[in-house]
Amino acid sequence: MNTTSHDDVRALDAADPLATLRERFELPDGLIYLDGNSLGPMAKSIPAEMARAVSEEWGQGLISSWNDAGWWELPMALGRKLGPLLGAGGGQVVVSDSTSVNIYKAVQAGLAMRSERSVIVTEAGGFPTDLYITEGAMQGRPNLTRRLLGENGAALDDVLDGDVAVVLLSHVDYRTGELFDMAAITRQVQAAGAIMIWDLCHSAGIVPVALDDCNVDLAIGCTYKYLNGGPGSQSWVYAAARHHGKIRQPLSGWWGHAAPFEFEQAYRPEPGIKAFLCGSQAILGMRALSAALDVMDGVDLAQVRAKSMQLTDLFMALVDQECASHGFGHFSPRDAAKRGSQVALTHEDGYAIMQALISRGVVGDFRMPNILRFGFAPLYISHEDVWNAVAILKDIMETEMWREPKFSVCSAVT
Ligand SMILES: Cc1ncc(COP(=O)(O)O)c(C=O)c1O
């Protein structure tokens, strides 16, 4: 096996075209932040933008800011900023509400487009909200059933047939980091006559995505991970233009009405992507997201992807090289082309090890039952960070620091 030296790692940083982007983020000195797959850091431009939104737009402009500061149009304006990152042509993306709420809208919209069919497909090991929301979508509709990919080994072939209305899948698995083939899976699902909905929470902003080219029907994703929109920042929805005019989603609030200021008695959906809007949006949160998306302006996602693959490859190789005797298992695909931007390790003492790492300034997270997740965001993580993170991991294992009782105390958020 080839070994990797500290000099090799420094050479990778010296050749990194994205190295200077770290300066755009507020990151505490010495912290190695490997949790951008959960919550991205704050861009340095955000406090001033927020101060302006609060003091000028709300403080001075008051209600006139709905027009004058572009608040009313913000969901669509943010959709325009996101479009290029998602491979989505104009007018197909809108920002509003939470990811969970948008999954609900998308699943129901898909079901409405295939009303003669009665089956929802999602993944047994998917992010729980995808499971819970599809369960909720079936409530009060005894004609609907659900099939779970991966349950008892079921593959896509096994669950697809002429009864399937919608298929909801994650582009990148939230635990293993596995990246799925969007084009091939979408083709297979549509060949069975179903509507394809992608959950892009773990790929938007980090993996080049081609929603239009893959002929995707509907997609949703969050903005607080690799898009750095801030805690609980609003989610986005994509609907292919060919479906516009036919979208019916059940949260038929006034913002999705074709003429909201006519105050009509009956709901009449806006013909385009705005049909996914529901009611008034948290504008201050959207202003932070807007500033965060500006940081991505001009950033080449192909370069981001290339560095992301290098960082995750390097981390895996260094864990093998430095920590081979410490009982870690690899839970992520070894082939970088089949991986998003996170690496998951398994260890039976994973929770305590992660808490010990965090106390030493290496922040990742833990997922039940034994998964240590490390996210690598190329905009602010260097190869040297990866080197240092593995050196600290090795030290924690060799000194058995993780055995200190305080590291086994569970917090609400892991
Ligand atoms: C794949 C996936 N879908 C959805 C969500 C979250 O939904 P929400 O933004 O509503 O909390 C997450 C959160 O981590 C996720 O990983």
The ligand as an ORCA input file, in Angstrom:
! r2SCAN-3c Opt
* xyz 0 1
  C     -32.150     13.114      3.174
  C     -32.814     14.111      4.079
  N     -34.079     14.515      3.818
  C     -34.680     15.440      4.609
  C     -34.025     15.983      5.687
  C     -34.563     17.009      6.633
  O     -35.749     17.569      6.544
  P     -36.040     18.975      7.267
  O     -35.217     20.014      6.580
  O     -37.493     19.144      7.121
  O     -35.603     18.851      8.704
  C     -32.711     15.595      5.976
  C     -32.010     16.183      7.141
  O     -30.899     15.908      7.482
  C     -32.103     14.633      5.165
  O     -30.860     14.223      5.430
*
